[in-house]
């Protein structure tokens, strides 16, 4: 049995103030193009089943264009008699009861099986049982639904999840979930775990057959070096499932780091920028330029306008400047920070009549200032 797995298509996503030739936000169009390439490939491959593991849409209430486009593409698959199971991710799950789940509209299309009601569901396709746990806002309800998960003996079992597994941090998105580590053993009872949420194709090291197919388009610089596409798997009795990753062409995203700027002349930095500008792969690409350890006076001379004039081929350039900080500046910052602590304590004392409350607030102020000055806050962010 041949199965296609893709995820995180984020229809309706848009960024940058640039338009496609048809007048649509350029990055929004990129997302549509990537989705259509997967559907085109599916119609050529003719898999027995398609799985989408969440974040079909970028928002719980998508605009008309992504909604119509999504329905049209699903109709193409339906007409080809290729069934597709879709679970809701954190992006398209309503945050309140006042918004109807958008995936409910998929129930009107034959061969489309959406799982969106914040509960565990299963669908059977011959000798295969597809289990799905959509995004569930309530943590208690989520665990109650997870208690119901049970592979069916004598059949192939695949489970779809939109969550973070085996990560020590998350993506800092609203409502995202960490899969409970104490429940990982259960997932090893499945023939394949089709995951969504993380945007790069990767295996979960703690599990035997759990894979993120990744997103179908690049959404951030962190994905710049990763290919985008979908997974193709074969279910065969007694054979471990290892997906084949099928890449699709997407807009190029190039990251260029110019290090030790403070030890270079402006002419030397400009020479590096000119070499970058001559690269053929920059045409219509997204470009991120990191100017590392740059001095403020150098930054003034290398203005954004000047860099844009030098490098014309990309559709967009993002310039990240990491300024060098002298030791005297660090000392000065520390003294200014200490002055801020004194000012905060004085403010609390003047504004809060209750001494106990004032003391508690002052202690919290000290705690957060110390957290910042020590740099410990960086570790807290990494370990979220």
Beta strands, then each sheet from edge to edge (+ up, - down):
strand 1: 2-6
strand 2: 49-52
strand 3: 83-87
strand 4: 112-115
strand 5: 120-125
strand 6: 128-133
strand 7: 156-162
strand 8: 192-196
strand 9: 202-203
strand 10: 210-212
strand 11: 228-234
strand 12: 244-248
strand 13: 253-258
strand 14: 286-294
strand 15: 316-323
sheet 1: 4+ 3+ 2+ 1+ 11- 12+
sheet 2: 5+ 6- 7- 8- 10- 9+
sheet 3: 13+ 14+ 15+
end
